[in-house]
C-alpha cells in the first residue's frame, strides 16, 4: 500500500464516530488482524491494539497524551496511556465487551492523526 493510500485510509477511518458497544461482540483475532492492516505500526496484544509513539522531548509526549485525552472525552472512548521519557504507549480496547470493537480502530486512526499534528508543530 502506498503512503498516500495509507494516509487516506487512516483519514477515512478517523472520520468515524464511536458508538455505544453495549450489545457488540468483540472482534475475533483474524478480523482484528485484517483491520490492523490499515494501521501501520499497531500490534494486537491481549485483546487490545497498541502502539508506542516517539517524541523529541518529554513535554511533547505529555502534550500528545493530553490532546488524545481530549479527543477520547469527546468520543467517550478512552485509552490506557503510558507516558515515558520521549514516548507514549497508547492501548485501545473496549472494556464493556472485554475485547476489540470498531471504536478501537477509529480511535487508533484518530491517534495517528493527532500524532501527525503534534509532529508537524
C-alpha positions in Angstrom: 0.0 0.0 0.0 1.5 3.4 -1.0 2.0 6.1 1.7 -0.7 8.3 0.1 -3.2 5.4 0.2 -2.3 4.7 3.9 -2.9 8.3 4.8 -6.2 8.4 3.0 -7.2 5.1 4.7 -6.3 6.4 8.1 -8.2 9.7 7.5 -11.3 7.8 6.4 -11.2 5.6 9.5 -10.6 8.6 11.7 -13.6 10.4 10.3 -15.8 7.8 12.0 -17.6 8.3 15.3 -17.6 6.0 18.3 -20.9 4.3 19.0 -22.2 2.5 22.1 -20.8 -1.0 22.3 -23.0 -2.5 25.0 -24.5 -5.1 22.6 -21.5 -5.6 20.4 -19.4 -8.8 20.1 -15.7 -8.4 20.3 -13.8 -8.9 17.1 -12.2 -12.3 16.5 -8.4 -12.3 16.3 -8.4 -12.9 12.5 -10.8 -10.0 12.0 -8.7 -7.7 14.2 -5.6 -8.7 12.3 -7.3 -7.8 9.0 -8.3 -4.4 10.3 -4.8 -3.7 11.7 -3.5 -3.8 8.1 -5.0 -0.3 7.8 -3.0 0.9 10.8 0.8 0.6 10.3 2.8 0.0 13.5 -0.1 -1.1 15.6 0.0 -4.5 17.2 -2.6 -6.8 18.6 -1.9 -8.0 22.1 -4.1 -9.5 24.8 -7.4 -8.2 23.4 -6.1 -4.8 22.7 -4.4 -2.8 20.0 -1.4 -0.8 20.9 1.4 1.4 19.6 4.3 3.4 21.1 4.7 6.9 19.7 8.1 8.6 19.9 8.8 12.3 20.6 11.6 14.8 20.7 11.0 15.7 24.3 9.2 14.5 27.4 6.9 17.5 27.2 5.9 16.8 23.6 4.8 13.4 24.7 2.7 14.9 27.5 1.1 17.3 25.1 0.2 14.4 22.8 -1.3 12.4 25.8 -3.3 15.4 26.8 -4.6 16.1 23.3 -5.5 12.4 22.9 -7.3 12.5 26.2 -9.5 15.4 25.0 -10.4 13.5 21.8 -11.2 10.4 23.9 -13.5 12.5 26.1 -15.3 13.8 23.0 -15.8 10.3 21.7 -16.5 8.8 25.1 -13.9 6.1 24.4 -10.8 6.1 26.5 -7.3 4.5 26.0 -4.8 3.4 28.5 -1.9 5.8 28.2 1.6 5.1 29.4 3.9 8.1 29.4 7.7 7.7 29.5 10.7 9.7 28.5 10.1 10.9 25.0 7.4 8.2 24.3 3.8 7.4 24.9 2.3 4.0 24.6 -1.4 4.0 23.6 -3.6 1.0 24.2 -7.1 0.7 22.9 -9.7 -1.9 23.9 -13.4 -1.8 24.6 -13.8 -2.6 28.3 -17.6 -3.1 28.2 -17.2 -6.1 25.8 -13.7 -7.2 27.1 -12.2 -7.1 23.6 -11.9 -5.0 20.4 -14.7 -3.1 18.7 -14.8 -0.8 15.7 -14.4 2.1 18.2 -10.8 1.0 18.9 -9.8 1.1 15.3 -11.5 4.5 14.8 -9.6 5.9 17.9 -6.3 4.3 16.8 -6.7 6.2 13.5 -7.6 9.4 15.4 -4.4 8.8 17.4 -2.4 8.7 14.2 -3.9 12.0 13.0 -3.2 13.6 16.4 0.4 12.4 16.3 0.9 13.8 12.8 -0.4 17.1 14.1 1.9 17.1 17.1 4.9 16.2 15.0 4.1 19.0 12.5 4.3 21.7 15.1 
